[in-house]
Amino acid sequence: MADEVDALLAAMGGESPPPPPRAAPAPAQPAPPPPRGPERLAGAASELWNPAVRWSTGAVAGVAAGRAPSAHTDVLRQKAVRALQARFKGLCEQLNTGWDDFATNQNFERWLLDRKTAAPGGDPLLPSAKAAADDPGLRKELFASARLQRRAVQRFMADLQKAVAKAHRTLAQLAGTGSQKRRVRVAPAAAPAAAAHEPAAAPRPVLGWDGAPMLQLKYGSSATLINQCHWDKLAAMHALELGQAASAPAEKERFAERVFCLLVRYNALQGGGVHGGGFQAAVPAEVFDVLLAEFGVCFECFASPLNSRYPRFCSAFPDTDGPFGSVGSFFSFEPTEGSFEANPPFVPQLILRFVRPVACLCFAPLSELCAQTAWRSTCTGCSRLRTARRPAAAVVGITLCASL
């Protein structure tokens, strides 16, 4: 009806009445700022971890996001690192370093972690060939152990550089081959079958350190074990980080592969063997409880999903660790406020690299709780951390004894 009246008025030369003024839209309310600081969650603390509190991402700048890992590629990477570790051991034997297997593997682990953190990018674990040969820490160890001539050490580093380049080529060639459609199978771990001359018996479960049967994750012919308590912890961290998306069928299926990649990656970091070199000491749960109560600390700057005390932390591998709460490497971590615990691996060059960003705490509302080794004159980074000029409340040192 209104349209007909308007048409009639227009034909008569009249003008249609002006439309009623529209009410101005209400100004959009700004979104509430994200919470900052410790975020209280449901759950109870245990000896293994504390799911009841985590650091809110509101106070974290630039949460890291990495490419999704692949079980196929991580198995190949693990094999490449094993071959590289064997070559490293062979070079040490040629130089008569005098290192036993433990010392050789420890120096390999330190070199691998230090070179990767010194030059991030590219492969998530293998260092670049250029970075591999430029390690003052390994050079120092070689000079100290065998009193080698400079030329011999240079030849060692050049051979190691060639081995790293070969590992990269092999991994690139094999990553595109083979089936990547296999699923990671999860089943209770069973002890090896009895010998042929022994009577057959029911499979015996493999018990973990928590007394519960361990789980075996298998991809093709590659298998790894995990304690039931760590599996449950990772499942809870995965659900916390992904929220409702974690319950989707596709995510439930990918969870086993993510755990498998996580375990294989950290095994490769320690040389692909069963035992690592042991270059980090753990902070007891009781200490974490005191730091939380007194300083509000609920974030570790150097951790992994397996050993982290809280659901959010920094770690070495954003791609494997991100779905379980990692915000990436400490060296790209830029918090704006809060208190944090730092227990870096006891690698002298890495500790020295760690001291530099800690100096920035003098100019921000931050505090850092640092777990240090008992080294005195042997570690430049530890000495600088103790003697650095900083506000009294900026850095609190926790000295850990380490016979390294």
LUMVEXRO-477332 format. One record per residue (C-alpha): x, y, z. Coordinates in steps of 0.001 Angstrom, whole numbers, plus 524288, in hexadecimal, padded with zeros to 5 digits. Example, Ala and Ser with C-alpha at 12.3 -4.5 7.8 and 13.67 -1.06 7.14 Angstrom:
2
ATOM;8300C;7EE6C;81E78
ATOM;83566;7FBDC;81BE4
//
This chain:
404
ATOM;80000;80000;80000
ATOM;80B07;80949;80334
ATOM;810F4;80730;7F5B7
ATOM;80412;80AD0;7EF06
ATOM;802CA;8177A;7F6DD
ATOM;810B8;81B3D;7F374
ATOM;80E16;818E5;7E4F7
ATOM;80184;82125;7E566
ATOM;80861;82C79;7EC2B
ATOM;8134E;82C03;7E238
ATOM;80975;82CA6;7D6FC
ATOM;802DD;83865;7DD42
ATOM;80FF1;83F57;7DEC6
ATOM;80FCE;83DA0;7ED19
ATOM;81AB4;83844;7F522
ATOM;81A49;82C55;7FD6A
ATOM;81C6F;82ED0;80BAD
ATOM;82A43;82CD3;81031
ATOM;82C85;81F9B;8161B
ATOM;82D69;81F6E;824C2
ATOM;83B5A;820C6;82986
ATOM;841CB;81405;82C89
ATOM;846FF;811F9;839E1
ATOM;855B0;812B1;83A31
ATOM;85BC2;8054F;83C96
ATOM;860CA;80359;84A24
ATOM;86F7F;80476;84ABF
ATOM;875ED;7F727;84ABA
ATOM;87A8F;7F346;857F6
ATOM;8891F;7F04F;85809
ATOM;88C42;7E22F;85A8D
ATOM;890DF;7DFE2;86855
ATOM;89F90;7DEB1;86904
ATOM;8A46F;7D0C9;86A0D
ATOM;8A7DB;7CC71;877A9
ATOM;8B5E4;7CE17;87B8D
ATOM;8BD84;7C61A;8851D
ATOM;8BA4E;7B91B;88B50
ATOM;8AD71;7B34E;886C8
ATOM;8A6C1;7AA21;8903D
ATOM;8A1C5;79D69;88A71
ATOM;89B0C;7913E;88F3D
ATOM;8A43D;786A3;893D1
ATOM;8AD29;78328;89EFC
ATOM;8BBEA;78390;89FE7
ATOM;8C375;776C9;8A066
ATOM;8D1AA;772B2;8A0A1
ATOM;8D179;77229;891B4
ATOM;8CB73;77F66;88E8D
ATOM;8C1F7;78A0A;892AF
ATOM;8B643;78BA9;8897A
ATOM;8AF54;79501;892AF
ATOM;8B631;7A14D;88DD2
ATOM;8BC4C;7A60A;88122
ATOM;8C1B9;7B2AF;87BCC
ATOM;8B7BE;7B9EC;8739C
ATOM;8BB6B;7BCAB;86585
ATOM;8B684;7CA7E;867B6
ATOM;8C3F2;7CDF1;86CFD
ATOM;8CB8B;7C695;8629D
ATOM;8CF21;7CD55;855E7
ATOM;8CF4F;7C4DA;849CD
ATOM;8CB66;7B6F5;84D4B
ATOM;8D351;7AE6A;8442D
ATOM;8CCA9;7A625;839D7
ATOM;8D3E6;79BEC;83223
ATOM;8D13E;7927A;8272B
ATOM;8CA40;78616;82B64
ATOM;8D3FF;77B0F;82D66
ATOM;8D38D;76E4F;825DF
ATOM;8D630;760FC;82BCE
ATOM;8DC63;75CA0;81F03
ATOM;8E5DD;76818;81EA8
ATOM;8E92E;76793;82D22
ATOM;8ECD0;75933;82C39
ATOM;8F5D5;75C66;820DB
ATOM;8FB90;767DF;82866
ATOM;8FE1D;75F02;8340C
ATOM;90588;7558C;82B3C
ATOM;90D40;760CF;8253F
ATOM;91140;76591;832C5
ATOM;91561;757D5;836AF
ATOM;91E1B;7571D;82AB5
ATOM;92382;7649A;82DD1
ATOM;92632;76099;83BDF
ATOM;92D5E;75471;83724
ATOM;935B6;75CE6;82E33
ATOM;9386A;7663B;8397A
ATOM;93CDD;75AC4;841D9
ATOM;9459E;755D4;836ED
ATOM;94C16;7631D;8356C
ATOM;94E7D;763BB;8441A
ATOM;954F7;7565D;843C7
ATOM;95DA8;75A8F;8387E
ATOM;9625E;7662A;8408C
ATOM;96466;75DE9;84CCF
ATOM;95C81;76737;85531
ATOM;95C17;75D68;86042
ATOM;94D65;75F3D;861F7
ATOM;94577;75363;865F0
ATOM;93813;750E2;85FE7
ATOM;9311D;75963;869F7
ATOM;93A33;764FF;86812
ATOM;939A3;76391;85943
ATOM;92AD2;7636C;8592D
ATOM;92A4C;76EC5;862C9
ATOM;93302;7771E;85A38
ATOM;92AF4;7735A;84E50
ATOM;91E51;77760;85510
ATOM;9240C;7843F;8597A
ATOM;92921;78709;84BD5
ATOM;91C13;78384;84586
ATOM;913D6;78BD5;84EBC
ATOM;91D34;79752;84EE7
ATOM;91EA0;797ED;84022
ATOM;90FFB;79731;83E0A
ATOM;90CC8;7A1FA;847B0
ATOM;917F8;7AA52;8427F
ATOM;912A3;7A9EA;8349C
ATOM;903F6;7A708;834B9
ATOM;8FC7A;7A4AF;8284A
ATOM;8FC93;799FD;81E3C
ATOM;8FB61;78C4C;823B8
ATOM;8F5B8;78C36;83182
ATOM;90100;78408;836D7
ATOM;90C65;782AF;82D70
ATOM;9150C;78ECD;82D6A
ATOM;9193E;794D7;820AF
ATOM;9264D;79064;81B40
ATOM;92BBD;79E0F;81D4E
ATOM;9279E;79EB4;82B88
ATOM;92C96;790E2;82E03
ATOM;93ABC;794AB;82BE0
ATOM;93A42;7A131;833DA
ATOM;93981;79C46;841D3
ATOM;9434C;7A256;84B50
ATOM;93E6B;79987;8563F
ATOM;941B3;78CE9;84F1A
ATOM;94EB8;79263;84A8F
ATOM;95211;79586;858A7
ATOM;94E89;787C3;85D14
ATOM;956E2;781CE;8525A
ATOM;9629D;78A38;855AD
ATOM;96131;7871D;8642A
ATOM;95F2B;77873;862C8
ATOM;969C2;7748B;85941
ATOM;972B6;78066;858B2
ATOM;970C2;7804C;84A10
ATOM;97745;78910;8405A
ATOM;96EC8;7936E;83A32
ATOM;96F8A;78CE9;82CF1
ATOM;96A5E;78007;83261
ATOM;95EBC;786DE;838B3
ATOM;95BD7;78E39;82C1E
ATOM;95C09;78164;824AA
ATOM;952B3;77B76;82EB9
ATOM;9491B;786CA;82D34
ATOM;94A0D;7863C;81E57
ATOM;946FC;777A5;81E67
ATOM;93BA3;77A0B;827B0
ATOM;9367D;7849A;81EA1
ATOM;936B9;77AEE;81340
ATOM;92F66;770ED;81B7D
ATOM;924C8;77AF0;81EA5
ATOM;92359;77E94;8104C
ATOM;921FF;77022;80CFA
ATOM;91790;76E61;8177C
ATOM;90FBB;77998;811A2
ATOM;910B8;773D1;803EB
ATOM;90CC9;7664B;80888
ATOM;90134;76B6A;81029
ATOM;8FC82;7739F;804A6
ATOM;8FD81;76805;7FB6C
ATOM;8F668;75E78;80451
ATOM;8EBE8;76796;80999
ATOM;8E473;766E0;7FCC5
ATOM;8E50E;75816;7FBE0
ATOM;8DD9A;74D6A;802CD
ATOM;8CFD8;74D3B;807F2
ATOM;8CB7F;7587F;8106D
ATOM;8BDAD;7533D;8121C
ATOM;8C0CB;749B6;81D09
ATOM;8BAA1;74C24;82A1E
ATOM;8C187;74C3C;83716
ATOM;8BCF7;74064;83E9D
ATOM;8BBC4;740F4;84D6F
ATOM;8BBC7;734A4;855AC
ATOM;8C0A2;72FE1;862E0
ATOM;8CF3B;72D5E;86267
ATOM;8D2ED;71F1A;86402
ATOM;8DFDA;7194B;8681E
ATOM;8E779;711C5;85DB3
ATOM;8E228;70446;85AB2
ATOM;8E860;6F884;86129
ATOM;8F343;6F15B;85A38
ATOM;8EFCE;6E5FD;8516F
ATOM;8F41F;6DBBF;85B70
ATOM;8EBF5;6E1D0;86650
ATOM;8DD87;6DEC4;8685D
ATOM;8D423;6E896;8628D
ATOM;8CDFF;6F1FB;86C2C
ATOM;8C4A7;6FD57;86BE4
ATOM;8CB2A;70A39;8682A
ATOM;8D063;7115A;8740C
ATOM;8CDC7;71FFF;874B7
ATOM;8D91B;72981;8757F
ATOM;8D798;731AE;881B8
ATOM;8DB40;7400A;881FC
ATOM;8E16D;747AC;88CFF
ATOM;8D3AF;74AB7;891EE
ATOM;8D0F6;73C22;89391
ATOM;8C6AC;73C02;888DA
ATOM;8C7ED;73482;87BF0
ATOM;8CE91;73CAB;87185
ATOM;8C8BB;73F7B;86433
ATOM;8CF51;73CA1;85737
ATOM;8CD76;745E7;84BCC
ATOM;8D0F9;73F86;83EE8
ATOM;8D228;74529;8314D
ATOM;8D608;73AFD;82756
ATOM;8E1E0;73416;82D0E
ATOM;8E563;73F83;83613
ATOM;8E081;73EEE;84406
ATOM;8E225;746C1;85074
ATOM;8DD08;7459C;85E55
ATOM;8D67F;74F1D;8678C
ATOM;8D23D;74E78;875BD
ATOM;8C39E;74E49;877E4
ATOM;8C48A;75A43;880B2
ATOM;8CB86;761FD;875F5
ATOM;8C16B;75DA5;86BE9
ATOM;8B69C;76290;874EB
ATOM;8BDFC;76F4D;87722
ATOM;8BFAC;771A8;86884
ATOM;8B144;76EC1;86632
ATOM;8AD81;778E8;87068
ATOM;8B6FE;7830A;86ADA
ATOM;8B1F0;78067;85D1F
ATOM;8A3E9;7829C;861A1
ATOM;8A7A2;78F1B;868D6
ATOM;8AED2;794D3;85D31
ATOM;8A50E;79136;85286
ATOM;89897;792CE;85A73
ATOM;88C72;78CF3;8545B
ATOM;893C2;78A15;847BE
ATOM;89B4B;77F62;84EE1
ATOM;88EFC;77728;84FA5
ATOM;88CE3;77726;840D8
ATOM;88EC5;7699E;83AB6
ATOM;899D1;76E7D;831F6
ATOM;8A132;77430;83D98
ATOM;89F6D;767C9;84596
ATOM;8A583;76038;83A6A
ATOM;8B0CE;769D6;83925
ATOM;8B39B;769C4;847C6
ATOM;8BAD7;75CC2;84740
ATOM;8C323;7616B;83BCF
ATOM;8C660;76E0F;842DB
ATOM;8CACC;766A6;84EEA
ATOM;8D2D7;75D64;84670
ATOM;8D98D;768C2;83F82
ATOM;8DC38;76F48;84C8C
ATOM;8E2C6;76321;85225
ATOM;8EAB0;76055;845E7
ATOM;8EF33;76E81;844EC
ATOM;8F481;76F0A;852C6
ATOM;8FABB;761B4;8510D
ATOM;9018C;766EA;844F4
ATOM;9061B;772D4;84CA7
ATOM;90DA3;769BD;855BA
ATOM;9140B;762E7;84A36
ATOM;9096A;75911;84727
ATOM;90DF2;74FFA;8520A
ATOM;90756;74B16;85E4A
ATOM;90EE0;7536D;86803
ATOM;911E1;761D0;866D0
ATOM;91DC6;76931;86B2D
ATOM;91730;76F16;8770D
ATOM;91A89;77D84;87578
ATOM;90F19;782ED;87D49
ATOM;90B18;78194;88B85
ATOM;8FCC8;78187;88F75
ATOM;8F6F4;78B3B;8990A
ATOM;8EF0D;783D7;8A369
ATOM;8E056;78577;8A3FF
ATOM;8E16C;78B61;8B19F
ATOM;8E9DC;79660;8AC4D
ATOM;8DFE6;7994A;8A1B5
ATOM;8D532;799E5;8AC05
ATOM;8DCF1;7A40D;8B3B5
ATOM;8DFB0;7AC1A;8A775
ATOM;8D13C;7ABF9;8A420
ATOM;8CD1C;7B016;8B1C2
ATOM;8D780;7BA9C;8B39E
ATOM;8D990;7C006;8A5DB
ATOM;8CDE8;7BB57;89DD6
ATOM;8D6E5;7B342;89524
ATOM;8CF4A;7A9C4;88C95
ATOM;8D77B;7A9E4;8802E
ATOM;8E45C;7A350;87C98
ATOM;8ED79;7A91D;8727E
ATOM;8F424;79C22;86F7E
ATOM;8EB71;7902A;87009
ATOM;8E47A;785EE;867EA
ATOM;8D6AC;7806C;8686D
ATOM;8DC20;77489;86F72
ATOM;8E2E7;77BA6;87AA7
ATOM;8DBE8;788BB;87B8E
ATOM;8D5DA;78BEB;88893
ATOM;8CB08;7945C;882D7
ATOM;8C272;793E2;876A6
ATOM;8C98A;79F0D;86FBF
ATOM;8D839;7A06F;86DBA
ATOM;8E33E;7A2EC;8641A
ATOM;8E9AB;7977B;85D4F
ATOM;8F2C8;793F8;85235
ATOM;8E8C8;78F29;84846
ATOM;8DC89;79746;845A1
ATOM;8D78A;78DC4;83B46
ATOM;8D708;781BB;84401
ATOM;8D4F7;788CA;850FB
ATOM;8CB56;7937B;84CFA
ATOM;8BF08;78AF9;84E17
ATOM;8C326;787F4;85C18
ATOM;8C529;795F5;860C7
ATOM;8D266;79A79;85BC5
ATOM;8D38F;7A895;85730
ATOM;8E056;7A5DA;85026
ATOM;8EE87;7A866;8533F
ATOM;8F2AB;7B0F3;85E9B
ATOM;8FB59;7B87A;85543
ATOM;8EF63;7BD67;84DE8
ATOM;8E722;7BF0C;85A2B
ATOM;8E372;7CD1B;85D58
ATOM;8DAEB;7CDFB;86984
ATOM;8D628;7DB32;86E01
ATOM;8D4D4;7D86D;87C71
ATOM;8D567;7CDD5;886A1
ATOM;8DEAC;7C461;88D5F
ATOM;8E4D5;7B8E0;88670
ATOM;8ED8F;7AD5A;889EE
ATOM;8F96C;7AA80;88173
ATOM;9014B;79E01;88262
ATOM;90912;79DC4;875AF
ATOM;9106A;7919A;8715D
ATOM;91E1A;791AA;876DF
ATOM;92494;794D4;869F5
ATOM;92E5B;79FF8;86C0B
ATOM;92C00;7A6D5;85F0F
ATOM;91D3C;7A5CD;8609A
ATOM;91DF1;7AB62;86E68
ATOM;92607;7B6AD;86952
ATOM;91BB2;7B91D;85EE9
ATOM;9112D;7B86B;8696E
ATOM;91776;7C313;871C0
ATOM;915C0;7CDA8;86769
ATOM;906BF;7CE36;86710
ATOM;90647;7CCCF;875D8
ATOM;90D4D;7D9DF;876B0
ATOM;90100;7E024;870FE
ATOM;8F9CC;7DCFE;87D9C
ATOM;8FF7D;7E972;8834B
ATOM;8F681;7F174;87A97
ATOM;8E98F;7EA0E;87B96
ATOM;8E012;7E5CF;88659
ATOM;8E5CC;7D82F;885D2
ATOM;8ED35;7CEFF;88E8D
ATOM;8F49C;7C2B7;88B3A
ATOM;8F746;7B74F;89464
ATOM;903B0;7B115;88F2D
ATOM;90834;7A356;89242
ATOM;916F9;7A37E;890DF
ATOM;92195;79952;89132
ATOM;92BDB;79911;89BCB
ATOM;9364C;79C4C;891B6
ATOM;93F06;7A772;895C7
ATOM;949F5;7AAFD;88C93
ATOM;946F1;7A146;881AC
ATOM;93A95;7A7C9;87C8F
ATOM;93B29;7B5D6;87806
ATOM;92C5B;7B6D5;87742
ATOM;92A8E;7B280;8856A
ATOM;934BD;7BC57;88A03
ATOM;92E2D;7C75E;8828E
ATOM;920EF;7C3B0;887E5
ATOM;9260B;7C454;895D8
ATOM;92D2E;7D125;8941D
ATOM;923CA;7D859;88B02
ATOM;91F15;7E59E;88FCD
ATOM;91073;7E498;891A6
ATOM;905D2;7E81E;89B65
ATOM;90607;7DF55;8A74C
ATOM;8F899;7D9B0;8A423
ATOM;8FADA;7D7BE;895A9
ATOM;901FA;7CACC;895E1
ATOM;9023D;7C0F6;8A0DF
ATOM;90C53;7B62F;89F43
ATOM;909CE;7A809;8A2F9
ATOM;916A1;7A0C8;8A2BD
ATOM;91640;79281;89EA6
ATOM;92224;789DB;8A082
ATOM;9269F;7832B;8942A
ATOM;932B7;77AED;8924B
ATOM;93459;77D7D;883D2
//
